Amino acid sequence: MSHPFDLSGRVALVTGAARGLGLEMARSLGQAGAIVFLNGRDSDRLAPAIDRLQAEGIDARPSVFDVADEPAASAALAGFDRLDILVNNVGMRLRARLDEVTTDAFRTMLDVDLVAAFALSKLAAEIMKRHGYGRLIMVSSTQGIAGRKGDVAYITAKGGMIALTRALAAEYGAEGITCNTIAPGGFHTETNAHLMTSEASLKIARRRAMLQRYGRPEEIGGAAVYLASTAASYVTASTLVVDGGWTAHL
C-alpha cells in the first residue's frame, strides 16, 4: 500500500505558479511524486521556474494561458488526458479605500480571482470525472474570513472563493471530487516583501501571530499536498487556514 501522501501517477495543474506561493505548492506536489503543470501567462517568466523544479528532479511542465480568458483555458485543458489536482492560485490585489474602487476595478478583481477559478474548476472537473478522482483546491486568504478597511475588492473575491468551495464540494462529491480551500495569512513572498520587512511590520507580526512571525513560502506546500492526497479523502468543503495562528489570536 502506498503512503497516503504519495502523489505518484497524479497530474496537477497549479495556476500562477511562476513564483511565490504557487511555485512552492507546485514544488511540494512534485516532491510528493505528481507530474506538475505550472501555469502562467508568460512563457518566458515560467521558464526559470520550470528549470528550477526540473533541476530538483521534479517532472515540471509549462501550461501557458491566461486564467481569465475562458476560451484559452478551455483550449489548454483540452490537451489533458488526465488531471487529478487543480490548484486555483492566481489572484490579483487592489489595496484601496472604498471610495477609490471603481465598479470596473471591482469587476476585474472578481473576474480574475473568483470567476476564473469557477470556470477552470468546471473544466477540470469534467476531466476528473473520467477517473472518479479529483482534488479542487482554492487559494483564498485570511482576508476572505475577516474584514478590514481598504481592501474591499480583494476581501469580497477571496470570501467568494470560500463560498464557491462549499458549493463545488456539494456539486462534485458524488463524482469522487473534493473541493477545499487554503487560506494563507501573511507570507514573505517576492510580491509583498517590501510590506513585511520594516520594523513596524515585524512588530505587528510578533504581536498578532501566535508564531510571532510571517510565513516562509515553502511552509504553504504541506497544506497543498495534504488536500491533494488520499490522506484527505474524507475532507471536503473545508477551509485550511495557514497563518501562524494570526486569525485565531484574540
C-alpha contacts under 8 A as a table, 3 or more apart, distances in Angstrom:
res1	aa1	res2	aa2	distance
2	S	6	D	6.53
3	H	6	D	5.18
4	P	229	S	6.46
4	P	230	T	5.34
4	P	231	A	4.98
5	F	32	A	6.93
5	F	225	V	6.83
5	F	226	Y	6.56
5	F	229	S	5.29
5	F	230	T	6.60
5	F	231	A	6.13
6	D	32	A	5.49
6	D	33	G	6.39
6	D	229	S	6.96
7	L	10	R	5.43
7	L	29	L	7.26
7	L	32	A	5.31
7	L	33	G	4.81
7	L	34	A	5.02
7	L	228	A	7.92
7	L	229	S	6.48
8	S	32	A	6.86
8	S	33	G	4.15
8	S	34	A	5.16
8	S	35	I	7.84
9	G	33	G	7.04
9	G	34	A	6.05
9	G	35	I	7.18
10	R	33	G	7.48
10	R	34	A	4.89
10	R	35	I	6.28
10	R	83	L	7.40
10	R	84	D	5.80
10	R	85	I	7.47
11	V	34	A	5.59
11	V	35	I	4.83
11	V	36	V	6.09
11	V	37	F	7.74
11	V	82	R	6.62
11	V	83	L	5.08
11	V	84	D	5.25
11	V	85	I	6.27
12	A	29	L	7.63
12	A	34	A	6.49
12	A	35	I	6.09
12	A	36	V	4.82
12	A	37	F	6.02
12	A	83	L	6.12
12	A	84	D	5.94
12	A	85	I	4.42
12	A	86	L	5.79
12	A	87	V	7.68
13	L	36	V	5.88
13	L	37	F	4.67
13	L	38	L	6.13
13	L	39	N	7.02
13	L	83	L	7.47
13	L	85	I	6.24
13	L	86	L	4.97
13	L	87	V	6.23
14	V	17	A	5.91
14	V	22	G	6.52
14	V	25	M	7.66
14	V	26	A	6.22
14	V	36	V	7.36
14	V	37	F	6.33
14	V	38	L	5.37
14	V	39	N	5.94
14	V	86	L	6.05
14	V	87	V	4.70
14	V	88	N	6.46
14	V	89	N	6.68
15	T	22	G	6.80
15	T	38	L	6.38
15	T	39	N	4.57
15	T	40	G	6.45
15	T	67	V	7.66
15	T	87	V	6.30
15	T	88	N	5.60
15	T	89	N	5.22
15	T	90	V	5.48
16	G	19	R	7.44
16	G	22	G	5.65
16	G	23	L	7.74
16	G	38	L	7.40
16	G	39	N	5.57
16	G	40	G	5.27
16	G	89	N	5.75
16	G	90	V	4.61
16	G	91	G	7.72
17	A	20	G	7.25
17	A	21	L	7.43
17	A	22	G	4.09
17	A	23	L	4.42
17	A	24	E	7.92
17	A	26	A	6.88
17	A	38	L	5.27
17	A	39	N	5.62
17	A	40	G	6.42
17	A	46	L	7.62
17	A	49	A	7.91
17	A	89	N	7.68
18	A	22	G	6.92
18	A	23	L	5.71
18	A	38	L	7.00
18	A	39	N	7.22
18	A	40	G	6.37
18	A	45	R	6.39
18	A	46	L	4.95
18	A	48	P	7.95
18	A	49	A	5.64
19	R	22	G	6.10
19	R	23	L	4.79
19	R	24	E	7.56
19	R	49	A	7.03
19	R	190	E	7.78
20	G	23	L	5.52
20	G	24	E	6.47
20	G	189	T	5.38
20	G	190	E	6.35
20	G	191	T	7.63
20	G	217	P	6.50
21	L	24	E	5.03
21	L	25	M	6.09
21	L	189	T	7.31
21	L	217	P	5.62
21	L	218	E	7.50
21	L	220	I	6.78
22	G	25	M	5.23
22	G	26	A	6.18
22	G	89	N	6.09
22	G	90	V	7.91
23	L	26	A	5.04
23	L	27	R	6.10
23	L	38	L	7.74
23	L	49	A	7.22
24	E	27	R	4.96
24	E	28	S	6.22
24	E	217	P	6.37
24	E	218	E	5.46
24	E	220	I	7.02
24	E	221	G	5.86
25	M	28	S	5.13
25	M	29	L	6.16
25	M	218	E	7.68
25	M	220	I	6.53
25	M	221	G	4.51
25	M	222	G	7.89
25	M	224	A	6.13
25	M	225	V	7.79
26	A	29	L	5.20
26	A	30	G	6.09
26	A	36	V	6.29
26	A	37	F	7.89
26	A	38	L	7.02
26	A	221	G	7.76
27	R	30	G	5.09
27	R	31	Q	6.06
27	R	53	L	6.55
27	R	58	I	7.51
27	R	221	G	7.48
28	S	31	Q	4.97
28	S	32	A	6.27
28	S	221	G	5.08
28	S	222	G	6.89
28	S	224	A	7.63
28	S	225	V	6.60
29	L	32	A	5.14
29	L	33	G	6.67
29	L	34	A	5.68
29	L	36	V	7.04
29	L	221	G	7.41
29	L	224	A	7.20
29	L	225	V	5.65
30	G	33	G	5.08
30	G	34	A	4.73
30	G	35	I	6.12
30	G	36	V	5.90
30	G	58	I	5.33
30	G	59	D	6.63
30	G	60	A	7.31
31	Q	34	A	7.25
31	Q	58	I	6.38
32	A	225	V	7.29
33	G	58	I	7.70
34	A	59	D	7.41
35	I	58	I	7.54
35	I	59	D	5.15
35	I	60	A	6.22
35	I	61	R	7.81
36	V	58	I	7.94
36	V	59	D	6.26
36	V	60	A	4.89
36	V	61	R	6.22
37	F	60	A	5.82
37	F	61	R	4.70
37	F	62	P	5.39
37	F	63	S	5.85
38	L	46	L	7.41
38	L	50	I	7.42
38	L	60	A	6.98
38	L	61	R	6.10
38	L	62	P	5.01
38	L	63	S	5.70
38	L	64	V	7.96
39	N	46	L	7.56
39	N	62	P	6.15
39	N	63	S	4.69
39	N	64	V	5.47
39	N	65	F	6.85
40	G	43	S	7.01
40	G	45	R	7.77
40	G	46	L	6.38
40	G	63	S	6.85
40	G	64	V	5.23
40	G	65	F	6.04
40	G	66	D	6.73
41	R	64	V	5.41
41	R	65	F	4.94
41	R	66	D	5.05
42	D	45	R	5.40
42	D	46	L	6.35
42	D	64	V	6.59
42	D	65	F	7.82
43	S	46	L	4.97
43	S	47	A	6.03
43	S	62	P	7.59
43	S	64	V	6.16
44	D	47	A	5.32
44	D	48	P	7.66
45	R	48	P	6.59
45	R	49	A	7.66
46	L	49	A	5.44
46	L	50	I	6.28
46	L	62	P	7.00
47	A	50	I	5.11
47	A	51	D	6.11
47	A	62	P	7.71
48	P	51	D	5.01
48	P	52	R	6.12
49	A	52	R	5.13
49	A	53	L	6.32
50	I	53	L	5.35
50	I	54	Q	6.08
50	I	60	A	5.78
50	I	61	R	6.38
50	I	62	P	6.95
51	D	54	Q	5.16
51	D	55	A	6.05
52	R	55	A	5.18
52	R	56	E	6.54
53	L	56	E	5.06
53	L	57	G	6.64
53	L	58	I	5.37
53	L	59	D	7.50
53	L	60	A	6.22
54	Q	57	G	5.06
54	Q	58	I	4.88
54	Q	59	D	6.05
54	Q	60	A	5.91
55	A	58	I	7.26
63	S	76	A	7.20
64	V	76	A	7.82
65	F	69	D	7.70
65	F	72	A	6.08
65	F	73	A	6.21
65	F	76	A	7.07
66	D	69	D	5.36
66	D	72	A	6.81
66	D	73	A	6.82
67	V	70	E	6.68
67	V	72	A	7.68
67	V	73	A	5.92
67	V	90	V	7.75
67	V	112	V	7.29
67	V	116	A	5.70
67	V	117	A	7.80
67	V	120	L	7.34
68	A	73	A	7.88
68	A	111	D	6.56
68	A	112	V	5.45
68	A	115	V	7.71
68	A	116	A	5.11
69	D	72	A	5.38
69	D	73	A	6.18
69	D	116	A	7.87
70	E	73	A	4.95
70	E	74	S	6.00
70	E	116	A	7.40
70	E	119	A	6.95
70	E	120	L	7.72
71	P	74	S	5.04
71	P	75	A	6.16
72	A	75	A	5.12
72	A	76	A	6.18
73	A	76	A	5.08
73	A	77	L	6.21
73	A	120	L	6.93
74	S	77	L	5.29
74	S	78	A	6.09
74	S	120	L	7.82
74	S	123	L	6.78
75	A	78	A	5.15
75	A	79	G	7.10
76	A	79	G	5.74
76	A	80	F	7.66
77	L	80	F	5.35
77	L	123	L	7.10
77	L	124	A	7.19
78	A	81	D	7.82
80	F	83	L	6.46
80	F	127	I	7.76
81	D	127	I	7.41
82	R	127	I	6.29
82	R	128	M	7.07
83	L	86	L	7.50
83	L	124	A	6.83
83	L	127	I	6.14
83	L	128	M	5.92
83	L	134	G	7.64
84	D	128	M	5.86
84	D	133	Y	6.40
84	D	134	G	4.80
84	D	135	R	6.16
85	I	134	G	5.92
85	I	135	R	4.71
85	I	136	L	6.07
85	I	137	I	7.57
85	I	228	A	6.31
86	L	121	S	7.38
86	L	124	A	7.05
86	L	135	R	6.31
86	L	136	L	5.08
86	L	137	I	6.03
87	V	136	L	6.31
87	V	137	I	4.72
87	V	138	M	5.95
87	V	139	V	7.19
88	N	117	A	5.81
88	N	136	L	7.75
88	N	137	I	6.13
88	N	138	M	4.89
88	N	139	V	5.91
89	N	138	M	6.56
89	N	139	V	5.06
89	N	140	S	7.91
90	V	112	V	7.47
90	V	113	D	6.56
90	V	139	V	7.98
91	G	112	V	6.41
91	G	113	D	4.87
92	M	109	M	6.66
92	M	112	V	6.95
92	M	113	D	6.57
92	M	154	Y	7.80
93	R	109	M	7.50
93	R	154	Y	6.00
94	L	109	M	7.74
94	L	151	D	6.73
94	L	153	A	6.75
94	L	154	Y	6.41
95	R	150	G	5.93
95	R	151	D	5.13
95	R	154	Y	7.81
96	A	100	E	6.03
96	A	101	V	6.43
96	A	150	G	4.96
96	A	151	D	5.96
96	A	152	V	7.78
97	R	100	E	5.24
97	R	101	V	6.63
97	R	149	K	7.07
97	R	150	G	4.32
97	R	151	D	6.89
97	R	152	V	7.69
98	L	101	V	5.38
98	L	149	K	7.91
98	L	150	G	6.30
98	L	151	D	7.64
98	L	152	V	6.44
99	D	102	T	7.71
101	V	105	A	6.27
101	V	106	F	6.58
101	V	153	A	7.75
102	T	105	A	5.15
102	T	106	F	6.21
103	T	106	F	4.99
103	T	107	R	6.18
104	D	107	R	5.08
104	D	108	T	6.19
105	A	108	T	5.06
105	A	109	M	6.30
106	F	109	M	5.22
106	F	110	L	6.43
106	F	153	A	5.54
107	R	110	L	5.11
107	R	111	D	6.07
108	T	111	D	5.00
108	T	112	V	6.21
109	M	112	V	5.40
109	M	113	D	5.87
109	M	114	L	7.75
109	M	153	A	6.40
109	M	154	Y	6.91
109	M	157	A	6.85
110	L	113	D	5.32
110	L	114	L	5.08
110	L	115	V	6.11
110	L	153	A	7.54
110	L	156	T	7.92
110	L	157	A	5.38
111	D	114	L	5.75
111	D	115	V	4.66
111	D	116	A	5.94
112	V	115	V	6.32
112	V	116	A	5.48
112	V	117	A	7.83
113	D	116	A	6.34
113	D	117	A	6.70
113	D	157	A	5.99
113	D	158	K	7.17
113	D	161	M	7.99
114	L	117	A	5.25
114	L	118	F	6.33
114	L	157	A	5.71
114	L	158	K	7.29
114	L	160	G	6.70
114	L	161	M	5.99
115	V	118	F	5.01
115	V	119	A	6.22
116	A	119	A	5.17
116	A	120	L	5.99
117	A	120	L	5.22
117	A	121	S	5.88
117	A	138	M	7.63
117	A	161	M	7.95
118	F	121	S	5.28
118	F	122	K	6.38
118	F	164	L	7.46
119	A	122	K	5.27
119	A	123	L	6.47
120	L	123	L	5.10
120	L	124	A	6.08
121	S	124	A	5.02
121	S	125	A	5.92
121	S	136	L	6.84
122	K	125	A	5.19
122	K	126	E	6.56
123	L	126	E	5.52
123	L	127	I	7.08
124	A	127	I	5.35
124	A	128	M	6.26
125	A	128	M	4.81
125	A	129	K	5.99
125	A	134	G	7.07
125	A	172	Y	7.86
125	A	177	I	7.56
126	E	129	K	5.38
126	E	130	R	7.18
127	I	130	R	5.71
127	I	131	H	7.70
128	M	131	H	5.68
128	M	132	G	6.26
128	M	133	Y	5.72
128	M	134	G	5.15
128	M	177	I	7.33
129	K	132	G	4.92
129	K	133	Y	6.62
129	K	134	G	7.39
129	K	175	E	6.03
129	K	176	G	7.55
129	K	177	I	7.64
132	G	175	E	5.74
132	G	176	G	5.09
132	G	177	I	7.14
133	Y	175	E	7.29
133	Y	176	G	4.95
133	Y	177	I	5.47
134	G	176	G	6.37
134	G	177	I	4.23
134	G	178	T	6.25
135	R	177	I	5.71
135	R	178	T	5.16
135	R	179	C	6.02
135	R	180	N	7.98
135	R	227	L	7.24
135	R	228	A	5.54
136	L	177	I	7.28
136	L	178	T	6.12
136	L	179	C	4.54
136	L	180	N	6.47
136	L	228	A	7.98
137	I	179	C	5.77
137	I	180	N	5.14
137	I	181	T	5.54
137	I	182	I	7.13
137	I	224	A	7.64
137	I	227	L	7.32
137	I	228	A	7.69
138	M	161	M	6.78
138	M	162	I	7.76
138	M	165	T	7.05
138	M	179	C	7.63
138	M	180	N	6.25
138	M	181	T	4.52
138	M	182	I	6.15
139	V	161	M	7.84
139	V	181	T	5.72
139	V	182	I	4.93
139	V	183	A	6.03
139	V	184	P	7.54
140	S	143	Q	7.97
140	S	144	G	6.49
140	S	158	K	4.93
140	S	159	G	7.25
140	S	161	M	6.11
140	S	162	I	6.80
140	S	181	T	6.42
140	S	182	I	6.00
140	S	183	A	4.81
140	S	184	P	6.99
141	S	144	G	5.27
141	S	145	I	7.31
141	S	158	K	6.08
141	S	159	G	7.97
141	S	182	I	7.30
141	S	183	A	4.10
141	S	184	P	4.98
141	S	185	G	6.23
142	T	145	I	5.21
142	T	146	A	6.41
142	T	183	A	5.28
142	T	184	P	5.92
142	T	185	G	5.36
142	T	241	V	7.08
142	T	243	D	7.61
142	T	247	T	7.13
143	Q	146	A	5.23
143	Q	147	G	6.22
143	Q	148	R	7.94
143	Q	154	Y	7.61
143	Q	155	I	5.34
143	Q	158	K	6.92
143	Q	159	G	7.51
143	Q	185	G	7.87
144	G	147	G	7.26
144	G	154	Y	7.77
144	G	155	I	4.92
144	G	156	T	6.75
144	G	157	A	7.40
144	G	158	K	4.52
144	G	159	G	3.87
144	G	160	G	7.54
144	G	161	M	7.97
144	G	162	I	7.36
144	G	183	A	7.84
145	I	155	I	7.94
145	I	159	G	6.28
146	A	247	T	7.83
147	G	155	I	6.72
148	R	151	D	6.71
148	R	152	V	7.82
149	K	152	V	7.02
151	D	154	Y	5.66
151	D	155	I	6.03
152	V	155	I	5.28
152	V	156	T	6.10
153	A	156	T	5.21
153	A	157	A	6.20
154	Y	157	A	5.16
154	Y	158	K	6.02
155	I	158	K	5.28
155	I	159	G	5.86
156	T	159	G	5.16
156	T	160	G	6.04
157	A	160	G	5.02
157	A	161	M	6.44
158	K	161	M	5.06
158	K	162	I	6.75
159	G	162	I	5.30
159	G	163	A	6.62
160	G	163	A	5.08
160	G	164	L	5.99
161	M	164	L	4.85
161	M	165	T	6.06
161	M	181	T	7.77
162	I	165	T	5.06
162	I	166	R	6.73
162	I	181	T	6.39
162	I	239	T	7.11
163	A	166	R	5.33
163	A	167	A	6.42
164	L	167	A	5.01
164	L	168	L	6.06
165	T	168	L	5.34
165	T	169	A	6.03
165	T	179	C	5.67
165	T	180	N	5.75
165	T	181	T	6.48
165	T	237	A	5.70
165	T	238	S	7.64
166	R	169	A	5.12
166	R	170	A	6.37
166	R	179	C	7.30
166	R	180	N	7.65
166	R	236	T	7.86
166	R	237	A	4.45
166	R	238	S	7.34
167	A	170	A	5.28
167	A	171	E	6.31
167	A	237	A	7.75
168	L	171	E	4.85
168	L	172	Y	5.96
168	L	179	C	6.35
168	L	237	A	7.91
169	A	172	Y	5.48
169	A	173	G	5.55
169	A	177	I	7.38
169	A	178	T	5.64
169	A	179	C	4.87
169	A	180	N	7.52
169	A	236	T	6.05
169	A	237	A	5.30
170	A	173	G	5.56
170	A	237	A	7.67
171	E	174	A	7.64
172	Y	175	E	5.30
172	Y	176	G	6.96
172	Y	177	I	5.44
172	Y	178	T	6.96
173	G	176	G	5.55
173	G	177	I	5.35
173	G	178	T	6.02
174	A	177	I	7.31
178	T	233	S	7.68
178	T	235	V	7.14
178	T	236	T	5.08
178	T	237	A	7.43
179	C	236	T	5.32
179	C	237	A	5.71
179	C	238	S	7.68
180	N	227	L	7.22
180	N	235	V	7.65
180	N	236	T	5.47
180	N	237	A	5.15
180	N	238	S	5.05
180	N	239	T	5.97
180	N	240	L	7.72
181	T	237	A	7.61
181	T	238	S	6.21
181	T	239	T	4.56
181	T	240	L	6.07
182	I	223	A	7.20
182	I	224	A	7.63
182	I	239	T	5.76
182	I	240	L	4.85
182	I	241	V	5.98
182	I	242	V	7.07
183	A	239	T	6.60
183	A	240	L	5.96
183	A	241	V	4.65
183	A	242	V	5.98
183	A	243	D	7.74
184	P	187	F	7.47
184	P	220	I	7.61
184	P	241	V	5.99
184	P	242	V	4.76
184	P	243	D	5.54
185	G	214	Y	7.97
185	G	215	G	7.60
185	G	241	V	7.55
185	G	242	V	6.09
185	G	243	D	4.15
185	G	244	G	7.55
185	G	246	W	7.27
186	G	214	Y	5.49
186	G	215	G	6.15
186	G	243	D	6.53
187	F	192	N	7.90
187	F	214	Y	5.39
187	F	215	G	4.34
187	F	216	R	5.79
187	F	217	P	6.11
188	H	192	N	6.45
188	H	193	A	5.48
188	H	196	M	6.67
188	H	214	Y	6.30
188	H	215	G	6.04
188	H	216	R	5.70
188	H	217	P	6.44
189	T	192	N	5.64
189	T	193	A	5.68
189	T	216	R	7.58
189	T	217	P	6.22
190	E	193	A	5.46
191	T	194	H	7.69
192	N	195	L	5.33
192	N	196	M	6.66
193	A	196	M	5.23
193	A	197	T	6.19
194	H	197	T	5.93
194	H	198	S	7.55
195	L	198	S	6.89
195	L	201	S	7.03
196	M	201	S	5.40
196	M	202	L	6.47
196	M	214	Y	7.85
197	T	201	S	6.53
197	T	202	L	6.54
198	S	201	S	5.23
198	S	202	L	6.28
199	E	202	L	5.07
199	E	203	K	6.01
200	A	203	K	5.10
200	A	204	I	6.43
201	S	204	I	5.18
201	S	205	A	6.45
202	L	205	A	5.04
202	L	206	R	6.23
202	L	213	R	7.03
202	L	214	Y	7.98
203	K	206	R	5.14
203	K	207	R	6.28
204	I	207	R	5.10
204	I	208	R	5.92
205	A	208	R	5.18
205	A	209	A	5.37
205	A	212	Q	5.46
205	A	213	R	5.10
205	A	214	Y	6.34
206	R	209	A	5.98
206	R	210	M	7.73
206	R	211	L	7.52
206	R	212	Q	3.80
206	R	213	R	5.60
207	R	210	M	7.85
207	R	212	Q	6.43
208	R	212	Q	6.88
208	R	246	W	5.66
208	R	249	H	6.51
209	A	212	Q	4.70
209	A	213	R	6.26
209	A	214	Y	7.68
209	A	243	D	7.56
209	A	244	G	5.69
209	A	245	G	5.40
209	A	246	W	4.15
209	A	247	T	7.84
209	A	249	H	6.88
210	M	244	G	5.88
210	M	245	G	4.90
210	M	246	W	6.16
210	M	249	H	6.74
211	L	244	G	5.30
211	L	245	G	6.75
212	Q	244	G	7.66
213	R	244	G	7.53
214	Y	243	D	7.83
214	Y	244	G	7.41
215	G	219	E	6.61
215	G	243	D	7.02
215	G	244	G	7.07
216	R	219	E	5.49
216	R	220	I	7.79
217	P	220	I	5.98
217	P	221	G	7.97
218	E	221	G	5.77
219	E	222	G	6.68
220	I	223	A	5.82
220	I	224	A	6.97
220	I	242	V	7.15
221	G	224	A	5.28
221	G	225	V	6.34
222	G	225	V	5.12
222	G	226	Y	6.09
223	A	226	Y	5.19
223	A	227	L	6.29
223	A	240	L	7.57
223	A	242	V	7.84
224	A	227	L	5.35
224	A	228	A	6.03
225	V	228	A	5.08
225	V	229	S	6.04
226	Y	229	S	5.32
226	Y	230	T	7.92
226	Y	231	A	6.36
226	Y	232	A	6.16
227	L	231	A	7.55
227	L	232	A	5.41
227	L	235	V	7.72
228	A	232	A	7.17
229	S	232	A	5.82
229	S	233	S	7.13
230	T	233	S	4.83
232	A	235	V	5.10
235	V	238	S	6.78
242	V	245	G	7.70
243	D	246	W	5.54
243	D	247	T	7.21
245	G	248	A	5.34
245	G	249	H	6.20
246	W	249	H	5.49
247	T	250	L	7.95
